[in-house]
Amino acid sequence: MNHKLATLIVGAVFISGCRFYLDPGISMKHSENNFIYMPDMVYSQAIKAQEEGGMRYPVKGTIPREKLLYSIPETQDEAAKTLKNPLKKTFANLKRGQEVFNIYCIACHGSYGEGNGGVVPKYPQPPSLQSDKIKGYFAKGEEGRVFHIISKGQNIMPSYATQIEPMDRWKVVMYLQALHRAKNPTAEDIKAYEGN
């Protein structure tokens, strides 16, 4: 007898819960419940991940690792005067600079930065990074100018600030300096090479 009573109770609950399907006069919208226990959850405000308010702000007074503590000047001339590469010239930094160059720069600028990448001639040929103009930047110690170009873009080249972390941009600048030395070795470079 208890088994039959339990079946009747479960059946009654089931029928009462599905009454809007049985009664054609009642709307079949699921949002029209008889009782809403937690309205804040039912009618919550959706926040997109990248919208303001959706992302968490860093803890006050903290600085993320591997981040620059200064802003990038607006003009190349300011960057040339004020920005200096904060990284030491190590093999690891040069290797990382080469990796980043090969990911983001080689398609347009080519292996040695001569402006003969794989997208040419379908797209306009970019300027050579082996030009006297770029060599002059490095000769005058204006590596900040090259960093600025990578960060802010120039002519049809877009900014790579969102794709390349600041420290990796400096490593690319360091790698470009190494490319210049590889294409135009000094007498000391040749002597050191021949000595090996």
N, C-alpha and C positions, 0 to 999 in steps of 0.2 A: 504494500500500500504506500509506503514512503517513497518508493521509486516512482510510482505514478504521480504522486503529489509534486515531487521535484521536477518531473518532466513538464507538468502543467505550469509550474511557476516559471521555468526557463522559457517555455513557449510564450507565455503571457508577456514576459520582459522583452523577448525578441520581437513580438508583434507590436508592442507599444513603441519600441525603439525605431521600427521601420514604418511607422504610421504614415509618414509623408509620402511614401511610395504607394501606399494603398488608397489614400484619399486624393482624388484628382483635383480637389479644390485647394490643396496646400501646395505652395511652390516647392520645387525640387532643388532649390539652391542650397548647397551645404552650409553657406554662411548664415543662414537664417535658423539658428538653433534656438530652442526654447530657453536654454539657460547657458550662459557663458561664465565659466568659473574664473578664468584669468584673462580679462579683456586686453591687458597689455601685450599678452603673447599672441592672442588671436588677431589683433589689429596693430601689430608692431610696425614701427617705421623701418623700412628696409634701407640699409646703408651699403652703398657699393664700396668695395675694398679700397679703391684709390680716391674716393671722394674725401673732402675735408670733413673731419670728424670720424671717419672710418678707420683712419690709421692712428696708431698710438704715437704719442710724442715722446721723445727721449726724456729720461729723468733729468730734472733741472740741475745744471752744473756739471753734466757729464759730457764727454767728447767721444764720439765713436772712434774705434781703432782705424788706423790707415786713412784718416780724413785730414784734409788740410785745415789749418787753423786760420787761414786768411781767404779773402774772397779774390776772385780773378778780376783784375782791372778791366775797365770797359774798352780801352784802346790798346793796340799792339805796342805803341810807343811807351805807354805806362808800364805794360807788362815787361818790355825789354829792359826797362830801368830798374824795376822793383822785384821781379821774380827770378830766383836762382834755384837750380836743381838741389833739393835738400838731400838727395840720395848719394851714397858713395858709389863709385864706379867699381862694381864687383861683377864677377862672372855670372852670378845668379841674377843680378839686376839686368845685365845685358841679355841674358838668355830669355828672361821674361819679356823684355822689350821686343826681342825678335818674335816671340810667340804672338804678342799682341799686334805687332806690325803685320805679321802673316795672316792674322784673322781679319783685321779691319782695313789695312792700308794697301796690301799687295795687289788687290784686284784692280785698283786704279793706277797706283804709282809704280808697280812692278817690283821685281826682286831686289834691285839695287836703288829703287827710288827714282828711276829715270823717266817716269811718266809713261811707261809702255806696258801697263798691266793688261790683263786679259779682257777687260771691258772695252779697250780701245781697238778699233775705231767706232764701235757701235755708239759709244758715248764720247763726248769731247775729251781730248787728251789733256790730262792734268799737267801742271807745270812740273818740271824735273826737280826733285829734292837734291840733286847733285849740282844744281845751278850755282853760279857765282854769287847770286843774291842770297841763297840759303847758306852757302859757305861763309859769306860775309857776316851773317847773323852769328854763326858760331865763333868766327874769328874775333868778333867784337864782344864776345861773352853775352850775347843776347839770346840765350837759350829760352828765356821767358817768352820771347816773341813766338817761337815755334810752339811752345806749350799753349800759348793763347790761341794760335791758329787751330790746334787740335781741339781745344776746349770750346771756342766760339764759332769756328768755321771761317771760311773766306771764299769769296766769289761763289761758285756753284758747289763747293765742298761744304757739307753741313757740319754742324757741331757734333762732336763725338762725346760730349760730356755725359750723356745718359748711358752710353755703351761702355765707355772706358773709365775706370776709377782714376782719380787724380794721380795716385802714386804710379799707376801703370802708364799714364800719359808721360810722366817724367822718365819712365824707363824706355818708352818709345823714343823720346828726345835723345836719350843716352845712346840708344841703338842707332839712330840716324847719324850721330856723330861718329860712331864706329864704322858705319857704311861709308862716310866721307873718307875716313882714313884708309879703308880697304880699297877704295877706287883711286885715291890719290895719296899713296904712302910717301912719307918723308924719307930723307936719306937715313935717318936714325931707324925708322921702321924697317927699311930694307936690310940695313946692317944687322939689326936684331934678328930678323928672319933668317938671314944667311948664316948666322951664328948657331942656329938650332940644328 
